[in-house]
Every structure is written in C-alpha cells, then in structure tokens.
C-alpha cells in the first residue's frame, strides 16, 4: 500500500492518529506509522498533520501517502535450534544478529529466519511475531519464541509475573572480590543520549544477582540472574559497579566480542504446565570453566 484515505468512524473518534492508522494499515507497525506522520506523509482532511498524538474526529478523512516496505521478509539464515515442539522454538541466537526488524535494521533478523519455515503468532506489533523477550544484538544465547497464540499469551504472562528464571554468563573488567552480590539500582534512559541507558534517580526499579565463577588476572567470570527485565540492565548494572562487560561497545571499551551470553532459562511449558529447562552452548571465546558443575538457582543449598 502506497497511498490511501480513510474516513474516521464514530467508534474511532478520539483515537490518537497513530493508533487509528495502525488499526487501518494492516501489517504496519506503530513505530513506522509514527515516523510517517512526523515525516509529513499523513494528512487530515487534506491538511498535513505531523502530530502522532492528535485525536481524530468522526467524519475526518485521514490520508496516507508513505511507501510501506514489507515488515518481514523470510530469509534463509542458519539459526541453531536448541528445542522445538508445536508450541515453542528455543534458539541459540548468534552474537551480532538482531532479533526483529526496527529502525536502522535492514533485514536478516532472527525472526525473518524463523518465518521462512514457520508461522509465528502476531500480537501487538507485526514486526515481532512470536517474540516474548529479547536479547541485544551483541548478546548471544538462548531465546524462546512462541509458535501459537496460546504460547505467546502464556509466556508473556510468565515474563510479566517474573516467573521465568534466566541465567547469563558475563566476563567483566577487573576483579570482583565478593563471591556473590545483588545490584539494586534503578535503570532509565539517559536524557542526553537517547540510545544509552543508565542508573538514574527516576529510572525503573532493577535488580541483578551475581555469583563469581572464577577470577582471571584482569577480569572476573560471573553468572548473572536478572530479577527484572530493563533494557540493557545487565550491561548498565555492571558498568555502575565499575566492572563493565568485556567488549561492550556501548558501556565499555568495545572489542571483537561482547562477553555476555544468555546461558540458561527455565519456565512453565505453555501447553503442559510443567517446568522446563534449556541451556545454550557457550561461545568458544569464553574462558575455559567447568560450566556443567554450576548449579541452577535453588540447587546451591542442596549441594552444600
């Protein structure tokens, strides 16, 4: 669709302009609609409107003149599969791969690799079918994707209720002397740098538990358990305590690899209701360690 005009119905009156268009333009994300409005591609009753929050009125005619590229294009991309059944697919996302399309992303995403041979359920964003949680581009590791509407709904509910256990591996700069700890600091967007998050007084509550696995000469290998799910939470928290992730291009010194790996995940299977556990193979550039001896949360006490 490149050009269209829609008349606002009585039951649509009062909607934000961007939400009105999302409802009429099937397959177009809200972020893309917002960019089109702000770019001058939308009119109301033949007059340009650049205000996404403007409320539409019954009888108004909303014009759309923005070219719409396909949100998702299936690609043949090698994606390591850890587990797959009728409800879910669990993958080991390679470092450097983007999970779903967005601003500045030109194809080749994990989602586009999955939809080549699967149909994934769409929720509130057509660009993110099946996605119930995310990993940063630079982060490798385990990602659970829903294959049915039931799985999508139930997994999202578990993440919202913090019933999912996630364990990451991180190699950080410097030596951490404490064997374990809890970082409790609010995370919010840096007003001076929109792409960057930080510990801010007005941020959202965030907690990260850590355990030291081994200490190297100038670095420490950690297991990390985020108790909340804020954007860049682990990366921000580790920089906050003075030990940024080795290779982090945004919060550290950068490098060939960012040493953050989503290693383990545990949740209730959306169909059976039974707790399941999955583990993603560790990248070869991580330090040598007897990882198989690291207990899952809750097992430590039993082993002591």
Beta strands, then each sheet from edge to edge (+ up, - down):
strand 1: 4-7
strand 2: 42-44
strand 3: 47-48
strand 4: 61-64
strand 5: 80-84
strand 6: 88-93
strand 7: 140-146
strand 8: 165-173
strand 9: 180-184
strand 10: 187-190
strand 11: 193-199
strand 12: 207-215
strand 13: 219-226
strand 14: 260-268
strand 15: 275-279
sheet 1: 1+ 4- 2+ 3-
sheet 2: 5+ 6- 7+ 14+ 8- 13+ 12- 9+
sheet 3: 5+ 6- 7+ 14+ 15-
sheet 4: 10+ 11-
end
